[in-house]
Amino acid sequence: MKTEEKMRWIPVTERLPKDEDYVLVSFENSTLPDIGRYEENEEGGAFYPGDDECSYIHYGLFVNAWMPLPEPYKE
């Protein structure tokens, strides 16, 4: 993946992350991004806060875009 692609917001209407990926998420109804995960099942896919069992929708937050997390720091 190109650096430019890693550093841009990807609208959920364009594409979704891979199943069980942790990503940075943006919301249409909140100004602060969050680290969440994307999970798919037989009913479709949803974004979840961290390791939470309830999706963002449960909390009234609507993900509109996401981006891959940066690589962890290494000396």
N, C-alpha and C positions, 0 to 999 in steps of 0.2 A: 504494500500500500504506500502510495506517495506521501511525503511529509505534508504537502498542502491538503491532501484528503484527510489525513489524520487530525489536522488542526481546524477543521470547519464543521459547523453544525450540519447535520444531515436530517432533513425533514422526514418525519415518519411516513409522509405520502410518497417520498422518493424510494426509500427502502428501510428495512428493519434490521437490527443487529442479529447475529447468529444466536440460536437457542442457548440460554444459560450464560451469555456474555454479560460482564459488568461494564457499564458505560456511564458517561456523564450525560444527564438528561436535563432538558429545558422544558418549561411548562408554559402553556398559553395563558394561565391564570395566576402565575407567581413570578416574581423577579429573580429569585435565587435558584441556581442550578443545584443538582443533587447527584450523588453517585447511586445508581440503581442497577438492577439486572433485568434482562429480558428473558421471559420463559414462554415456551409454546406448549400447548396440550391439544387434545382432540377438539376443543372448542375455539382454538385460535391462540393468539399471543397476548401478553400483557407485560407491563413494566412494574417492578416491585422495588420499594426502597431497601437497599442493602440486602440483608437476609430475611426481611420481613415476609410473613405469609400472606399479608393483605396487599393488594395492588394499590398503586397511586390513586386509581379511580375511587377506591374505598374511602380515601381521605379527601376526595373532592379535587384532586390535582390531575390535570390533563397534559400528558407528554405531547409536545408538538415537534421536538427535534432531539437528536442525540449525537454524541461523538465518542470515538474510542478514548479510553483512558491513556494517559502518557505512560511510557515505560517507567518502572520504579528507578529511583536514584541508585547509581553505582559509582563508587570512587574510581 
